[in-house]
Amino acid sequence: MPAHKFLNPSTMPATRGYTHVVETRGPSRTIYLAGQLGMTPDGKFAGGPGDFRAQATQAFENLKLGLAAAGATFEHAVKVTVYFTAMLCLRDCISYQIVRFSRCF
């Protein structure tokens, strides 16, 4: 079996020069996911312009789809990094993570 498996699931937005999911196998299995935006599979941003909640929900959905493509779930996640352009969005993101994850990171 190859050491690396590169996946671009059709359930996620099309990529431009990168891979959504890379699964490595060796003595252990590690899955890396590319940074996700709040884009739907058709390449459009979720919600209306500036709708942080809809775009954050879609970004986490994209992460979920990427993990599923490699046979994993959020239960297997060790680290999630979120970048904000406005700290006002932090509260919404934290409340979303608490609902989606059985434990906090």
C-alpha positions in Angstrom: 0.0 0.0 0.0 1.3 3.5 -0.8 2.6 5.6 2.1 0.3 8.5 1.2 -3.3 8.5 -0.1 -4.6 11.8 -1.6 -8.4 12.4 -1.6 -10.6 15.1 -3.1 -14.1 14.0 -2.3 -16.8 15.0 -4.7 -18.9 16.1 -1.7 -16.5 19.0 -1.1 -15.7 22.1 -3.2 -13.4 21.6 -6.1 -9.7 22.3 -5.4 -7.2 24.5 -7.3 -3.7 23.0 -6.9 -4.1 21.3 -3.6 -5.6 18.2 -2.0 -8.4 18.3 0.6 -7.3 15.1 2.5 -4.0 13.3 2.8 -3.9 10.0 4.7 -0.5 8.7 5.7 0.2 5.1 6.7 3.3 3.8 8.3 3.7 2.6 11.9 0.5 4.6 12.5 -2.2 6.4 10.5 -2.5 10.2 10.3 -5.0 12.2 8.3 -4.3 15.8 7.3 -7.1 18.1 6.1 -6.5 21.3 4.1 -7.9 24.5 5.5 -11.6 24.8 4.7 -13.7 27.8 3.8 -17.5 28.0 4.1 -18.0 26.9 0.5 -20.6 24.5 -0.7 -19.8 21.7 -3.2 -20.8 23.9 -6.0 -18.1 26.4 -5.1 -20.3 29.1 -3.6 -20.1 30.6 -0.1 -22.9 29.4 2.2 -25.5 31.9 3.3 -25.5 35.5 2.2 -22.6 37.9 2.1 -21.0 38.2 5.6 -23.1 35.3 7.1 -20.4 34.0 9.4 -22.7 31.4 11.1 -23.6 29.8 7.7 -20.0 29.8 6.5 -18.6 28.5 9.7 -21.2 25.7 9.7 -20.3 24.8 6.1 -16.6 24.9 6.9 -17.1 22.4 9.7 -19.3 20.3 7.4 -16.5 20.2 4.9 -14.1 19.0 7.6 -16.6 16.3 8.5 -16.9 15.2 4.9 -13.1 15.2 4.5 -12.7 13.0 7.6 -15.5 10.7 6.3 -13.6 10.2 3.0 -10.7 8.8 5.0 -13.0 6.7 7.2 -12.7 9.0 10.3 -15.0 11.3 12.3 -14.4 14.3 14.7 -14.0 11.7 17.4 -10.6 10.9 15.8 -9.5 14.6 15.6 -6.6 15.7 17.7 -6.3 19.3 16.7 -8.5 21.9 15.0 -7.2 25.4 14.3 -9.6 28.2 13.5 -8.6 31.6 12.2 -10.8 34.7 12.5 -10.8 38.0 10.7 -13.0 39.4 13.5 -13.0 38.3 17.1 -16.8 39.0 17.3 -17.2 35.6 15.6 -15.4 33.7 18.4 -18.5 33.2 20.5 -20.5 31.7 17.6 -17.6 29.4 16.7 -17.1 28.1 20.2 -20.8 27.4 20.6 -20.8 25.5 17.3 -17.8 23.5 18.4 -19.4 22.5 21.7 -22.5 21.3 19.8 -20.5 19.4 17.2 -17.7 17.9 19.3 -18.2 15.6 22.2 -15.1 17.2 23.8 -13.4 20.5 23.4 -10.0 20.9 21.9 
